[in-house]
Amino acid sequence: MKLYSLLFALTIFLSSTSKADAQSSIEGYEIGFDGFFGASNFGGSFGIGPKFGFVMNENLVVGPSFRFQRSWSSPAYAQQGFSYNNYGGGFFVHGRYNNIVFGGVEAEVLYNQNTLIDTSAVFKKAVPTVFICAGFSREFAEIVRINAGIYYDVVNSVNSPYRNSYFLTVKDAATGQVVRRIPLMYRISFFFPLGKKKKKAEEEVESD
């Protein structure tokens, strides 16, 4: 419940910030898509996440996000594997610096159709994720921006559909079995500007 309260508080904060003097503070809009793929001998997942960004200034973008993901698992103890879909939404906050790097937070609640812990029954459950992210960010010809970074899930729910996509694991020295998964994953995003940014448009008008 504490996590849901935090997500609710952050959503209210972002909404109030964007409404305050919105016409003068928002410089532009972006639509973005991120995708990822991860697989191992025990399963994997792939997904896509559309985003709508409010460009507050050249260093800050905030907005809602959505998610669809398909996951599958082939555990060694089961006779056959299984697969399931996940969907949901949340919000993101990205800070950009000098057209080189970015960092931020991406929080979502996913509607999970299965669990990787109990394979005897399929049930639906809301799974929260809160990723702290950082990495490379570059805009090309004012047409597309590419963000490529590493994401760390501070919640790391046992029912998270991302667990098979974590690229770091800890294995038992004696048996070689995975005993822990570090909640780190790669993700790449593409952002496309919608129209001209406000400041640039004003500068072009002044130059005329």
C-alpha positions as CSV (number, residue, x, y, z in Angstrom):
1,M,0.0,0.0,0.0
2,K,2.9,2.3,0.7
3,L,4.1,2.0,-2.9
4,Y,0.6,2.7,-4.4
5,S,0.4,5.8,-2.1
6,L,3.8,6.9,-3.5
7,L,2.7,6.4,-7.1
8,F,-0.5,8.3,-6.4
9,A,1.4,11.2,-4.7
10,L,3.9,11.4,-7.6
11,T,1.0,11.4,-10.1
12,I,-0.7,14.3,-8.3
13,F,2.5,16.2,-8.1
14,L,3.2,15.8,-11.8
15,S,-0.3,16.8,-12.7
16,S,-0.2,19.9,-10.5
17,T,3.2,20.9,-11.9
18,S,2.1,20.6,-15.5
19,K,-1.2,22.6,-14.9
20,A,0.6,25.5,-13.2
21,D,1.2,28.0,-15.9
22,A,1.0,25.2,-18.5
23,Q,0.8,27.4,-21.5
24,S,4.0,29.1,-20.8
25,S,6.0,26.2,-19.3
26,I,5.4,23.5,-21.9
27,E,7.8,24.0,-24.8
28,G,6.7,21.0,-26.9
29,Y,5.4,17.5,-27.1
30,E,6.9,14.1,-28.0
31,I,5.7,10.6,-28.7
32,G,8.0,7.8,-27.7
33,F,8.3,4.0,-27.9
34,D,10.6,1.8,-26.0
35,G,11.2,-1.9,-26.5
36,F,13.2,-4.7,-25.0
37,F,13.9,-8.4,-25.5
38,G,15.4,-10.8,-23.1
39,A,15.6,-14.6,-23.1
40,S,17.4,-17.5,-21.5
41,N,17.1,-21.3,-21.2
42,F,14.4,-20.8,-18.6
43,G,12.2,-18.3,-20.5
44,G,12.1,-14.6,-21.6
45,S,10.0,-11.7,-22.5
46,F,9.6,-8.9,-25.1
47,G,7.5,-5.8,-24.9
48,I,6.7,-2.3,-26.2
49,G,5.9,0.8,-24.3
50,P,4.4,3.9,-25.9
51,K,4.9,7.3,-24.1
52,F,3.6,10.8,-24.5
53,G,6.0,13.4,-23.4
54,F,5.5,17.0,-22.2
55,V,8.7,18.9,-22.9
56,M,9.0,21.3,-20.0
57,N,12.4,22.5,-21.2
58,E,15.5,21.2,-23.0
59,N,16.4,19.2,-19.9
60,L,13.1,17.8,-18.6
61,V,10.4,15.6,-20.1
62,V,7.4,14.2,-18.2
63,G,4.3,12.3,-19.2
64,P,2.1,9.2,-19.2
65,S,3.3,5.8,-20.4
66,F,1.7,2.5,-21.4
67,R,2.9,-1.0,-21.7
68,F,2.2,-4.3,-23.4
69,Q,4.4,-7.3,-22.8
70,R,4.5,-11.0,-23.6
71,S,6.5,-13.4,-21.4
72,W,7.2,-17.1,-21.4
73,S,8.8,-19.5,-19.1
74,S,10.3,-23.0,-19.4
75,P,11.2,-23.9,-15.9
76,A,13.3,-27.0,-15.4
77,Y,10.8,-28.5,-12.9
78,A,7.8,-28.3,-15.3
79,Q,7.0,-30.7,-18.1
80,Q,6.0,-27.9,-20.4
81,G,6.4,-24.1,-20.6
82,F,3.7,-21.4,-20.5
83,S,3.3,-17.9,-21.7
84,Y,1.1,-14.9,-20.8
85,N,0.5,-11.2,-21.6
86,N,0.9,-8.1,-19.4
87,Y,-0.5,-4.6,-19.9
88,G,-0.8,-1.4,-17.9
89,G,0.4,2.1,-17.6
90,G,2.0,4.8,-15.4
91,F,4.3,7.8,-15.9
92,F,7.9,8.7,-16.6
93,V,10.2,11.6,-15.7
94,H,13.4,12.0,-17.8
95,G,16.1,14.5,-17.3
96,R,18.5,15.2,-20.2
97,Y,21.9,16.8,-20.1
98,N,23.8,18.4,-23.0
99,N,22.3,16.0,-25.6
100,I,24.5,13.2,-24.2
101,V,23.0,11.5,-21.2
102,F,19.7,11.0,-19.5
103,G,18.4,9.8,-16.2
104,G,15.0,9.5,-14.5
105,V,12.2,7.4,-13.1
106,E,9.6,5.3,-14.9
107,A,6.8,3.9,-12.7
108,E,4.0,1.6,-14.0
109,V,1.4,-0.8,-12.7
110,L,1.1,-3.9,-14.9
111,Y,-1.9,-6.2,-15.0
112,N,-0.2,-9.6,-14.7
113,Q,-2.0,-12.6,-16.1
114,N,0.3,-15.1,-14.4
115,T,3.1,-15.5,-11.8
116,L,6.5,-17.1,-12.2
117,I,6.3,-18.4,-8.7
118,D,3.1,-20.5,-8.8
119,T,2.6,-22.3,-12.2
120,S,-0.3,-24.4,-11.1
121,A,-2.9,-21.7,-11.7
122,V,-3.2,-18.7,-13.9
123,F,-4.5,-15.6,-12.1
124,K,-4.5,-11.8,-12.7
125,K,-2.7,-9.5,-10.4
126,A,-1.5,-5.8,-10.4
127,V,2.3,-5.7,-10.3
128,P,4.0,-2.3,-9.6
129,T,7.4,-1.4,-11.1
130,V,9.5,1.6,-10.3
131,F,12.6,1.8,-12.5
132,I,15.5,4.2,-11.9
133,C,17.2,4.6,-15.3
134,A,20.2,6.3,-16.8
135,G,22.1,6.1,-20.1
136,F,22.9,7.6,-23.5
137,S,20.6,10.2,-25.0
138,R,21.0,11.8,-28.4
139,E,18.8,13.8,-30.8
140,F,19.4,13.3,-34.5
141,A,18.5,16.0,-37.0
142,E,15.6,17.2,-34.8
143,I,13.7,14.2,-36.1
144,V,14.3,11.4,-33.5
145,R,15.9,11.1,-30.1
146,I,17.4,7.8,-29.0
147,N,17.7,6.8,-25.3
148,A,19.6,3.7,-24.5
149,G,20.1,2.9,-20.9
150,I,20.1,0.5,-17.9
151,Y,17.1,0.3,-15.7
152,Y,17.0,-0.8,-12.0
153,D,13.6,-1.9,-10.5
154,V,13.6,-0.8,-6.9
155,V,10.4,-2.8,-6.2
156,N,11.6,-6.0,-7.8
157,S,8.3,-7.8,-7.2
158,V,8.4,-11.6,-7.2
159,N,5.6,-11.6,-9.7
160,S,7.3,-9.0,-12.0
161,P,7.1,-10.1,-15.7
162,Y,10.5,-8.5,-16.2
163,R,12.4,-11.1,-14.0
164,N,13.5,-13.3,-16.9
165,S,14.9,-10.1,-18.6
166,Y,17.3,-9.3,-15.8
167,F,20.8,-9.7,-17.2
168,L,22.6,-10.2,-13.9
169,T,22.1,-13.3,-11.7
170,V,23.8,-14.8,-8.7
171,K,24.4,-18.6,-8.8
172,D,25.1,-21.1,-6.1
173,A,28.8,-22.1,-6.3
174,A,28.1,-25.7,-5.6
175,T,25.1,-26.4,-7.7
176,G,25.3,-23.7,-10.3
177,Q,21.6,-22.9,-9.8
178,V,20.4,-19.3,-9.9
179,V,19.6,-18.1,-6.4
180,R,19.1,-14.4,-7.0
181,R,18.3,-12.1,-9.9
182,I,19.6,-8.6,-9.8
183,P,16.8,-6.3,-11.2
184,L,18.8,-4.7,-13.9
185,M,17.7,-4.7,-17.6
186,Y,18.5,-2.9,-20.8
187,R,16.0,-0.7,-22.6
188,I,16.1,1.5,-25.8
189,S,13.6,4.2,-26.5
190,F,12.8,6.4,-29.6
191,F,11.2,9.8,-29.2
192,F,9.7,11.8,-32.1
193,P,8.9,15.5,-31.7
194,L,5.4,16.6,-32.5
195,G,5.6,20.0,-34.2
196,K,8.2,22.6,-33.5
197,K,9.3,23.4,-30.0
198,K,7.9,26.6,-28.6
199,K,11.2,28.4,-28.0
200,K,12.5,27.6,-31.5
201,A,9.2,28.7,-33.1
202,E,9.4,32.0,-31.2
203,E,13.0,32.6,-32.3
204,E,12.0,32.0,-35.9
205,V,9.2,34.5,-35.7
206,E,11.5,37.1,-34.1
207,S,14.1,36.5,-36.8
208,D,11.5,37.2,-39.5
